[in-house]
Amino acid sequence: MKREFGILLLVIHALINNALCQISQKYTFKSYTIEDGLSQNSVYSLAVTKDGFIWQGTNEGLNRFDGQNFLNVKVKTNDSSVHSNVVFSILAVEDGLLIGTLEDILFFDLKTYKFEEIQKKYANVKIKKKIGANKIYMDGQKRIWLLTFNNGIYCIDTKNKNELKKYLQDPALSSKATSITEHNNQIFISTEKNIYKFTDTFEIVNMQLDYKNINIREIISIDSQLWIAANNLNILIYNFNSTKLKSFSQNVKDVTTILDTEKEIWLGTRSTGLFKINKLDNKLESIKMQHMHNKEFVLSALHDDKNQLWVGHSGGGLTLINSPNPKFELFRPESKNLERKSDAMILGMFQDKDSKYYFGTLSSGLLEYDKFTNQYKYHFDNKLPVEAKNIYGIINHNDNIWMATWAGLCSFDKQTKKTSFYPDSENNCNKLYSVFKPRKCDSIYCSGNQGAGIFNLHTKSWHEWKFNNSENNITVGIRKIQEVKDNKLYISSMHYNFMIYDLTTNTFRLFSHLQKYGASRDFFETESFLWIASDNGLLQVNKNSFELIKVWTQDDGLANNCIYGVSSISDHEIWCSSNKGLSKINYPLSSIINYTLADGLQDWEFNSSCTMINDKGQIVFGGINGVNFINNIKSRSQNILSKPLIVEINVNNKDFQSDINYTLLKELKLDYNQNFIDLKFISPNTSLNENISYLYQLSGVDEDWINKGPRNFVSYSQLNPGTYHFKIKAKNKYGYESVVNDNLVISIRSPYWMKWWFITLAIAGVGFIAYTIISQRVRLFKEREMGEMKIAKLEMSALHAQMNPHFIFNCLNSISEMILTRDNDNASKYLSKFASLIRLTLDHSKKSWISLESTVEYLYKYLEMEKIRFSDFDYQIILPFEISNYDTYFPPLIIQPLVENSIWHGLSQISTHKVLKIEFKEIDDYLQCIIDDNGIGYHASQFNKSQSHQSTGIQNIMDRIKLIEMKYNIKIDFKIVDKSGINPQTKGTIVTLSVPLKVSYSNIN
C-alpha cells in the first residue's frame, strides 16, 4: 500500500512539474539580421553595459543595439595599424569594453566610441601585437583574465597597479585554453583536454576525463557543480564536494555555450538550437524558435536584468527571447505530429469541476483540457455533420455539455464521451451562436445565424421562440444570454445591440440609444455599471436606468473600437478583448493599458463572447491561437525602464561632430547661426519599446513636459542665443517612469553684434551720428523756415499789391461813370473819400495784421463810397460789445474784397432794394465775420463772372488764407453759402470768415 501511495505521489509530482514546464515554455521571439542593421549574421559574443545597450561581436566588427537600431563600429585605432574585425569576446568594464579579436586585445572607450590600445586603460599592461583573445573574464577579485588563441593566459590585477601575469605559456598548452569560470573564489580554466584549478599556479583537476578525443568547449560553475560541454558528448557534471563526474541524464550533445540564471540553465548547441533546464526538476526543454531559420548553431548567450535572453547564432543573427509574462498564462494545444496542426481557435468555453475546461473550437470539435495536468483531448463523433465541429456557445446541465454548433444543437456526455445531435427542422435553428438554460425552466434557448428556437430537455423536442414584440427576427443573431434575476434575461445581439427578455411576458425590451453603436457581442455587470462590448467601443451604462454614461474608444486609448469580450475581477478595472490584443481600463482614473504579443498573449485577435471567470479568480479569454488566463499580479518587467539616452544629434541638418559619444555629452556649444537642432533618443528596453512614451522638455522653450507618445525625436528651430537645459524621460504603458536624463546643456553663443561692448560702441556711434544729423537738420530747418517766412511775406505783399490795383481800378471806374453822367457832386465826394481810403489802404498793406477797429474803420470808408454809387443801398456793421476792438486782430485787406464782391457781383445785379449786413461775433474762441446780402446769390454770380475775374478775386483770398495758416500755424475757416440752397424762396449770399481770437500781437507783427 505504501509503495502504491509513493508511486502515486511521484506521478502527481511529475504531472505538476510537467504542467509547470508546459506553461512556462510559451516564449516570444524576435530575430535581427543584417536586414535589420546588424553588420554580420554570425554573433560570437554578447555584452550589456550599464546604460542598457546590448553589444555584439561579429565578423564585421562591433555592434550596439538600442532596441530599435544597430550602430556598427569597425575595429580601428588612431594609428595606421590594420586590425581584424572578427570580434570573438567582449567584457564590459568601467567606461568601456575590452574587445578580443582574432589578432588584438583592445579597449573601446564608451566616452569617445573609439578603439585604443589596452595600455590606455591599464597603464602597466603591455601586450605585444598580434595576440587575440577568444575569452575575456572578470572574477570576483576584479582580476581580468585574457584567454588568448596562441599565447597562453594573461591576468590583469586591477587592484594591484594593473599588474600583468602570464600563465600556461608552455607551447603545448598555449593554444588550447577554451573557457574559464569561478567557484568559491577559485579560478578554473579548461583546455581542450583538461580542467585546471588556479591557486598560485594552475594545476590539473583529476576528473578522469577518459573520453576518447575529448574536445572541451565550455565550462561553468553552477551551485556546487562544474558543468562541462564537449564535442559529441552530453553535458558532463563534476561535483566539487564528492569529486564525482557524471553525464547529464538527458540527451543533449554538442553544447557550445552554457548560461546560468536564477531559475534555469540555458544550453546553446551546435546543431539542435537552444535548450532550457528547469533547476527545480532538472527537466529539459527544447526551445522551438518556429519560422526562424539558421538558428540551430548557437555561438553566444546573454541574460539581462529585464529577464530577457539574447542568443547569438552562426549565420542566423541575433535572437531576443522574452520570458513568459506571469500575468498571462497561456494554453495552446500543439500537435506533436508536424503533418497535422492542432486547432487552437477557441470560440466558446466552460469550466467544469476543479481544473477541467471544455472549449469549443473552429474545426476540431470539443476540446477537453485539464489545467492541472496540462493534458488535453479533442472529442468529435465522425458520424455527425462536419459543421458540428464548429462550436460556439457551451453550457453544462446534468453532467452533459450542451453546445451551439454550426450544424445545430449537440450534447456531450462527460461520462460516456458520446455526442448526441438534435437538429431543428421546423425553426431552422441550426447555425447556432448561443445556448442558455434559465434557472426555473427545463428548456434550452438557442439562437443562431438563421433562426432561433426553444429545446425541451424532457421531450427532446423543438418549439418556436414566441415573443409579443412586433419586430421581426428579434431572436436571430444572439451572441450571449445571461439570467440576472428570475425570469429576466440580458442579451447581446448582433442586430439590436443590448436587450432584456422577460420570460413571464415573452417580451423584449429594446434600447434605441444603444442600437446606433452596432452589434453587441458581450456584456458584463459590475456593482454600479453594465459594460457592453459593441462594434464601436465599450459602452458604460447605468445598470439601473440603462442610460449611457460613456463610450470608451481608441480616442480614450483603447487598442481597437471593435470589442469582442468584456469581464472584470476588480471593483475599478474592466478587461476587454478585441482584434488588437487586450485592454485594461481603470475607469475611476480614466487610464488604459493595452497588452500585446510581447506581454504573452495567445495572439492579437480574440473571439466574440469567449470569456469567463474561473474558480481561481482568473479572467479567461479565448482567441484565434489559444487561451489566456489572467493573474492579478504585476510582472517584474513592468517597472524596469532604462533611462533614455541621446543617440543622435543633428545641427542645421548635419551630424554634430563631437569627440565625446552623444550618450555622455554634457554640453552642446553652438554659434548663433547653429540654432536648428534635432535630437534623437532611446530608452534601451527592447521588450517594451513598442509601448514606451517619451516626454521631453527644453527649458526656456517648453513650459511643461511634452508627451509625443512613441516618437523618439524632437526638433527645435530658430533658438535664440542663450543657455537651455534639455530633459528627457520615458514612461511605459504600466505608468512607470524612468530616471530623468537632464545631462545635456545647449549653449548658443550670441553674435558679436549682440555683445555688450559692440552694443555700447554701436549706441555711442549711433548717438553721435544721430546728434550730428539732427543738429544739421535743425539748422537746415531753421534756415528753411526763415526763408519760407520771407517768401510768405513776399507772396502776401505781392497779393496785396495785386489786390490794390484791382480795388483802385474799380474805384476809378466808379468816378469815371459819375463824371460821364454829370454827377459832379457825388463824383467830388467820392473822389475825396477815395483819396482817404487810398491812404488807409497803403497803411494797411504794410502790415500782416490790423486791429478789429482798423478793419471796421476801413469798411466804413469803403461802404460810404459805395453808398454814393447806389442810392438804394443800405448797409449795417454789427460789433459785439464784449470784444475789445484794440486787442482783437484781423488780416488786412481780406474782408473788403469779400464785401466788394458782394456789392458788385450780388447786389448790383438786382433792381430791388439792396441790403448788406456785416456782423462780427465770438464763436468758440474764434472771431467770426459774417457778410450777408440779398443779391442774386453766389451760384448766379459765379455764372455771370468770367473765369479770369474769379481767379483774381476769391482765389486770391483763399491763397492768402493758406499762407497765413502756414506762417502762423493757425486755422482759418472760410465758407460761402448760397441762400437758395437753404431756402429756395430766398436769394443772396452768406460769406463767413473765422479767425482765432487768441493771436498775440507779438506773433503777428
Secondary structure as the mmCIF struct_conf table of DSSP 4:
data_model
#
loop_
_struct_conf.conf_type_id
_struct_conf.id
_struct_conf.beg_label_comp_id
_struct_conf.beg_label_asym_id
_struct_conf.beg_label_seq_id
_struct_conf.end_label_comp_id
_struct_conf.end_label_asym_id
_struct_conf.end_label_seq_id
HELX_RH_AL_P HELX_RH_AL_P1 LYS A 2 SER A 24
TURN_TY1_P TURN_TY1_P1 GLN A 25 GLN A 25
STRN STRN1 THR A 28 TYR A 32
HELX_RH_3T_P HELX_RH_3T_P1 ILE A 34 ASP A 36
TURN_TY1_P TURN_TY1_P2 GLY A 37 GLY A 37
BEND BEND1 SER A 39 SER A 39
BEND BEND2 ASN A 41 ASN A 41
STRN STRN2 VAL A 43 VAL A 48
TURN_TY1_P TURN_TY1_P3 LYS A 50 ASP A 51
BEND BEND3 GLY A 52 GLY A 52
STRN STRN3 ILE A 54 THR A 58
TURN_TY1_P TURN_TY1_P4 ASN A 59 GLU A 60
STRN STRN4 GLY A 61 PHE A 65
BEND BEND4 GLY A 67 GLN A 68
STRN STRN5 PHE A 70 VAL A 73
BEND BEND5 ASN A 78 SER A 80
STRN STRN6 VAL A 87 VAL A 93
TURN_TY1_P TURN_TY1_P5 GLU A 94 ASP A 95
STRN STRN7 GLY A 96 THR A 101
BEND BEND6 LEU A 102 GLU A 103
STRN STRN8 ILE A 105 ASP A 109
TURN_TY1_P TURN_TY1_P6 LEU A 110 TYR A 113
STRN STRN9 LYS A 114 GLU A 117
HELX_RH_3T_P HELX_RH_3T_P2 ILE A 118 LYS A 120
TURN_TY1_P TURN_TY1_P7 LYS A 121 LYS A 121
BEND BEND7 TYR A 122 TYR A 122
TURN_TY1_P TURN_TY1_P8 ALA A 123 ASN A 124
BEND BEND8 LYS A 129 LYS A 130
STRN STRN10 ALA A 133 MET A 138
TURN_TY1_P TURN_TY1_P9 GLY A 140 GLN A 141
BEND BEND9 LYS A 142 LYS A 142
STRN STRN11 ARG A 143 THR A 148
BEND BEND10 PHE A 149 ASN A 151
STRN STRN12 ILE A 153 ASP A 157
TURN_TY1_P TURN_TY1_P10 THR A 158 ASN A 162
STRN STRN13 GLU A 163 TYR A 167
TURN_TY1_P TURN_TY1_P11 PRO A 171 SER A 175
STRN STRN14 SER A 179 HIS A 183
TURN_TY1_P TURN_TY1_P12 ASN A 184 ASN A 185
STRN STRN15 GLN A 186 SER A 190
BEND BEND11 GLU A 192 LYS A 193
STRN STRN16 ILE A 195 PHE A 198
BEND BEND12 THR A 199 THR A 201
STRN STRN17 PHE A 202 ILE A 204
TURN_TY1_P TURN_TY1_P13 LYS A 212 ASN A 213
STRN STRN18 ILE A 216 ILE A 222
TURN_TY1_P TURN_TY1_P14 ASP A 223 SER A 224
STRN STRN19 GLN A 225 ALA A 230
TURN_TY1_P TURN_TY1_P15 ASN A 231 ASN A 232
BEND BEND13 LEU A 233 LEU A 233
STRN STRN20 ASN A 234 ASN A 234
HELX_LH_PP_P HELX_LH_PP_P1 ILE A 235 ILE A 235
STRN STRN21 LEU A 236 ASN A 239
TURN_TY1_P TURN_TY1_P16 PHE A 240 SER A 242
STRN STRN22 LEU A 245 SER A 247
BEND BEND14 SER A 249 GLN A 250
STRN STRN23 LYS A 253 LYS A 253
STRN STRN24 VAL A 255 ASP A 260
BEND BEND15 GLU A 262 LYS A 263
STRN STRN25 GLU A 264 THR A 269
BEND BEND16 ARG A 270 THR A 272
STRN STRN26 LEU A 274 ASN A 278
TURN_TY1_P TURN_TY1_P17 LYS A 279 ASP A 281
STRN STRN27 LEU A 284 ILE A 287
TURN_TY1_P TURN_TY1_P18 GLN A 290 HIS A 291
TURN_TY1_P TURN_TY1_P19 HIS A 293 ASN A 294
BEND BEND17 GLU A 296 PHE A 297
STRN STRN28 VAL A 298 HIS A 303
TURN_TY1_P TURN_TY1_P20 ASP A 305 LYS A 306
BEND BEND18 ASN A 307 ASN A 307
STRN STRN29 GLN A 308 HIS A 313
BEND BEND19 SER A 314 GLY A 316
STRN STRN30 LEU A 318 ASN A 322
HELX_LH_PP_P HELX_LH_PP_P2 SER A 323 ASN A 325
TURN_TY1_P TURN_TY1_P21 PRO A 326 LYS A 327
STRN STRN31 PHE A 328 PHE A 331
BEND BEND20 LYS A 336 LYS A 336
TURN_TY1_P TURN_TY1_P22 LEU A 338 GLU A 339
BEND BEND21 ARG A 340 ARG A 340
STRN STRN32 ILE A 346 GLN A 351
BEND BEND22 LYS A 353 LYS A 353
TURN_TY1_P TURN_TY1_P23 ASP A 354 SER A 355
STRN STRN33 LYS A 356 THR A 361
BEND BEND23 LEU A 362 SER A 364
STRN STRN34 LEU A 366 ASP A 370
TURN_TY1_P TURN_TY1_P24 LYS A 371 ASN A 374
STRN STRN35 GLN A 375 HIS A 379
TURN_TY1_P TURN_TY1_P25 ASN A 382 LYS A 383
BEND BEND24 LEU A 384 LEU A 384
HELX_RH_3T_P HELX_RH_3T_P3 VAL A 386 LYS A 389
STRN STRN36 ILE A 391 HIS A 397
TURN_TY1_P TURN_TY1_P26 ASN A 398 ASP A 399
STRN STRN37 ASN A 400 THR A 405
BEND BEND25 TRP A 406 ALA A 407
STRN STRN38 LEU A 409 ASP A 413
TURN_TY1_P TURN_TY1_P27 LYS A 414 THR A 416
STRN STRN39 THR A 419 TYR A 422
BEND BEND26 SER A 425 ASN A 427
BEND BEND27 LYS A 431 LYS A 431
STRN STRN40 LEU A 432 PHE A 436
TURN_TY1_P TURN_TY1_P28 ARG A 439 LYS A 440
BEND BEND28 ASP A 442 ASP A 442
STRN STRN41 SER A 443 GLY A 448
BEND BEND29 ASN A 449 GLN A 450
STRN STRN42 ALA A 452 ASN A 456
TURN_TY1_P TURN_TY1_P29 LEU A 457 LYS A 460
STRN STRN43 SER A 461 GLU A 464
BEND BEND30 SER A 470 SER A 470
TURN_TY1_P TURN_TY1_P30 ASN A 472 GLY A 477
STRN STRN44 ILE A 478 LYS A 485
TURN_TY1_P TURN_TY1_P31 ASP A 486 ASN A 487
STRN STRN45 LYS A 488 SER A 493
TURN_TY1_P TURN_TY1_P32 MET A 494 TYR A 496
STRN STRN46 ASN A 497 ASP A 502
TURN_TY1_P TURN_TY1_P33 LEU A 503 ASN A 506
STRN STRN47 THR A 507 LEU A 510
HELX_RH_AL_P HELX_RH_AL_P2 SER A 512 GLN A 515
TURN_TY1_P TURN_TY1_P34 LYS A 516 TYR A 517
STRN STRN48 SER A 520 GLU A 525
BEND BEND31 GLU A 527 SER A 528
STRN STRN49 PHE A 529 SER A 534
TURN_TY1_P TURN_TY1_P35 ASP A 535 ASN A 536
STRN STRN50 GLY A 537 ASN A 542
TURN_TY1_P TURN_TY1_P36 LYS A 543 SER A 545
STRN STRN51 LEU A 548 TRP A 552
HELX_RH_3T_P HELX_RH_3T_P4 GLN A 554 ASP A 556
TURN_TY1_P TURN_TY1_P37 GLY A 557 GLY A 557
BEND BEND32 ALA A 559 ALA A 559
BEND BEND33 ASN A 561 ASN A 561
STRN STRN52 GLY A 565 SER A 567
BEND BEND34 ILE A 569 HIS A 572
STRN STRN53 GLU A 573 SER A 578
TURN_TY1_P TURN_TY1_P38 ASN A 579 LYS A 580
STRN STRN54 GLY A 581 ASN A 586
TURN_TY1_P TURN_TY1_P39 TYR A 587 SER A 590
STRN STRN55 SER A 591 TYR A 595
HELX_RH_3T_P HELX_RH_3T_P5 LEU A 597 ASP A 599
TURN_TY1_P TURN_TY1_P40 GLY A 600 GLY A 600
BEND BEND35 GLN A 602 GLN A 602
BEND BEND36 TRP A 604 TRP A 604
STRN STRN56 PHE A 606 ILE A 613
TURN_TY1_P TURN_TY1_P41 ASP A 615 LYS A 616
BEND BEND37 GLY A 617 GLY A 617
STRN STRN57 ILE A 619 GLY A 623
TURN_TY1_P TURN_TY1_P42 ILE A 624 ASN A 625
STRN STRN58 GLY A 626 ILE A 630
BEND BEND38 ASN A 632 ILE A 633
HELX_RH_3T_P HELX_RH_3T_P6 ARG A 636 ASN A 639
HELX_LH_PP_P HELX_LH_PP_P3 SER A 642 PRO A 644
STRN STRN59 LEU A 645 VAL A 651
TURN_TY1_P TURN_TY1_P43 ASN A 652 ASN A 653
STRN STRN60 LYS A 654 ASP A 655
HELX_LH_PP_P HELX_LH_PP_P4 PHE A 656 GLN A 657
BEND BEND39 ASP A 659 ILE A 660
HELX_RH_3T_P HELX_RH_3T_P7 TYR A 662 LEU A 664
STRN STRN61 GLU A 667 LEU A 670
TURN_TY1_P TURN_TY1_P44 TYR A 672 ASN A 673
STRN STRN62 ILE A 677 ILE A 682
HELX_RH_3T_P HELX_RH_3T_P8 THR A 686 ASN A 691
STRN STRN63 SER A 693 LEU A 698
TURN_TY1_P TURN_TY1_P45 SER A 699 VAL A 701
BEND BEND40 GLU A 703 ASP A 704
STRN STRN64 ILE A 706 ASN A 707
TURN_TY1_P TURN_TY1_P46 GLY A 709 PRO A 710
STRN STRN65 PHE A 713 TYR A 716
BEND BEND41 GLN A 718 GLN A 718
HELX_LH_PP_P HELX_LH_PP_P5 LEU A 719 ASN A 720
BEND BEND42 PRO A 721 PRO A 721
STRN STRN66 GLY A 722 LYS A 731
TURN_TY1_P TURN_TY1_P47 LYS A 733 TYR A 734
BEND BEND43 GLY A 735 GLY A 735
STRN STRN67 GLU A 737 GLU A 737
STRN STRN68 ASN A 741 ILE A 748
HELX_LH_PP_P HELX_LH_PP_P6 ARG A 749 PRO A 751
HELX_RH_3T_P HELX_RH_3T_P9 TYR A 752 MET A 754
BEND BEND44 LYS A 755 LYS A 755
HELX_RH_AL_P HELX_RH_AL_P3 TRP A 756 LEU A 820
TURN_TY1_P TURN_TY1_P48 THR A 821 ARG A 822
HELX_RH_AL_P HELX_RH_AL_P4 ASN A 824 HIS A 844
TURN_TY1_P TURN_TY1_P49 SER A 845 LYS A 846
BEND BEND45 SER A 848 SER A 848
STRN STRN69 ILE A 850 SER A 851
HELX_RH_AL_P HELX_RH_AL_P5 LEU A 852 ARG A 869
TURN_TY1_P TURN_TY1_P50 SER A 871 ASP A 872
STRN STRN70 PHE A 873 ILE A 878
TURN_TY1_P TURN_TY1_P51 PHE A 881 GLU A 882
BEND BEND46 ILE A 883 ILE A 883
TURN_TY1_P TURN_TY1_P52 ASN A 885 ASP A 887
STRN STRN71 TYR A 889 PHE A 890
TURN_TY1_P TURN_TY1_P53 PRO A 892 LEU A 893
BEND BEND47 ILE A 894 ILE A 895
HELX_RH_AL_P HELX_RH_AL_P6 GLN A 896 HIS A 905
TURN_TY1_P TURN_TY1_P54 GLY A 906 GLY A 906
HELX_RH_3T_P HELX_RH_3T_P10 LEU A 907 GLN A 909
BEND BEND48 SER A 911 THR A 912
STRN STRN72 LYS A 914 ILE A 923
TURN_TY1_P TURN_TY1_P55 ASP A 924 ASP A 925
STRN STRN73 TYR A 926 ASP A 933
BEND BEND49 GLY A 935 ILE A 936
HELX_RH_AL_P HELX_RH_AL_P7 TYR A 938 ASN A 944
BEND BEND50 LYS A 945 LYS A 945
HELX_RH_AL_P HELX_RH_AL_P8 GLN A 947 THR A 952
TURN_TY1_P TURN_TY1_P56 GLY A 953 GLY A 953
HELX_RH_AL_P HELX_RH_AL_P9 ILE A 954 TYR A 968
TURN_TY1_P TURN_TY1_P57 ASN A 969 ASN A 969
STRN STRN74 ASP A 973 ASP A 978
HELX_RH_3T_P HELX_RH_3T_P11 LYS A 979 GLY A 981
TURN_TY1_P TURN_TY1_P58 ILE A 982 ILE A 982
TURN_TY1_P TURN_TY1_P59 PRO A 984 GLN A 985
STRN STRN75 THR A 989 PRO A 996
BEND BEND51 LEU A 997 LEU A 997
HELX_RH_AL_P HELX_RH_AL_P10 TYR A 1001 ILE A 1004
#
